Amino acid sequence: MGKSKKFHANDNNLAIAYYRFSSHSQNDASIDQQRELAHTWADTHGYKIIKEYEDAAISGTTEDRPGFRQMLSEVGKIKPHVLILWKTDRLGRDKYILTMAKKTIRDSGCEIRMVAESIPTNVPEGVLIEGFLDSFAEYYSIQLSQNIQRGMRYNAEHALYNGHKLFGYSVDKETKKYITDPITAPFVQRMFQEYADGKPMQAICDDFNAQGLRTTRGQKFGVKTMAKMLQNRSYVGEYHYADIVIEGGMPALIDTETFEKAQRKLSENKRMGSQKANGVKKDRSPRYWLTGKLFCGHCGQPMHGVSGTSKTKKTYYYYYCSSQHGKKGDGKKCPIPRVRKEYLEGIVLRLLKWLSNDSDCVLDLAAVVADYYEKNYKDTGYLDALEKQRKETERNLANLLKAIENGIISETVTNRFAELEQKKKSLDEAIQAENVRLSVFEEKHSIGAYFEKFLNANLDDPDVRQMVFEYFVSKIIYDRDTITILSSELDEDYYGRDFSFEWEILQEDLKAEMEADMEAGLNGS
């Protein structure tokens, strides 16, 4: 075995310095403080710092640090006499990273000096002390990580704020719990309401951006961000962290019905988007409008739409139980067979027609729906939020105007003033539109308006049919012998009953009706 290579320091008074700050280490000196200490040490010992490297808010447990990598790549070219560090843990908190980095630095003829740690040189004890400091740096990192995880888990178990900002919420400084933000929460409620009612996501994003709203990261709203928000169950009051879920752990901004309606709209839009991507025209694709409310009577799983092609190349459409292909783990297959789409939807459509032709039934429904909208949708929270945004914008404009009057004029100030002017204009338009909407609300959601809308409704119109379906039906259960339609619970006194039918008889009656309609159509052509 050969002798170890003796270290020879570069013969000059040149120095380089490396600074690092970790956002997780709240007691570490800042980069500016490290820089000041390094320059003081260099001046005291007669060195000239010719190059400085830094990494801000990056953990020392990784070597993927831009400043760190650049320093290691350049130290052999610069050949300084010394590298100045605040402490050894600034270079890294992993002993293997530290070992390899120090070898690269010293092989380049560069000494390593720590400002806040005195390590004797040219004596055996120095090697022992340096090794201890390297090990302690790694130990501290592991211990810190465990403490942080333990603290965050404790916070989660008590539904406390864990550093994750959510649009629509703020944090109580005393309790550390999420609370409703009166300024942004109404925008969350409006987002869910408008999307569930069919407004395109991009249009909602455009409205938010025009009104000067920004995400929790200060960015403009985009479709991807809004899609995640629409799927976030925090808005129905569920607190989530890792595997911890606490129902009611935070204020609910959205009722479950509106949230689920938005989820169905997301699924529908996703399906239609996939069909467009595959070249399938929207108007030619069947709409499985029972999806979301149709469940298997045998295993309780939801039923979904599926199609199949016969030997004659004719396409048939069905609903089938989602566990038809076997439940995960047991390999068993649900015995409920798939059912023809037109038969099942025809049964439900027949019931909806019967209900919408009954004036007493429709009058009760109109009263229930009008009351429902009055309680859940007629609110001025959104308007109040817009007014607060406008007041804040006007205050910022007034402050900028004073600065301009005092002679403080720059491109930044001018651009900011124009931006605020545009924001105020957009808010003015939004407030005006909201006032109009509230005035129309009374007429649009009156009992008389709903009575006219639902009495003898044109159920051939998919949008009208969907509205009637949403209001009348809460759940459909299908099995081999019967189909049970559970009525909506908007009014428990009236809509607490179920409609249960013998499937075989209904199917035969419906088949005969369909054949009669087809025959009449052929004879009339």
Disulfide bonds with the S-S distance in Angstrom:
none
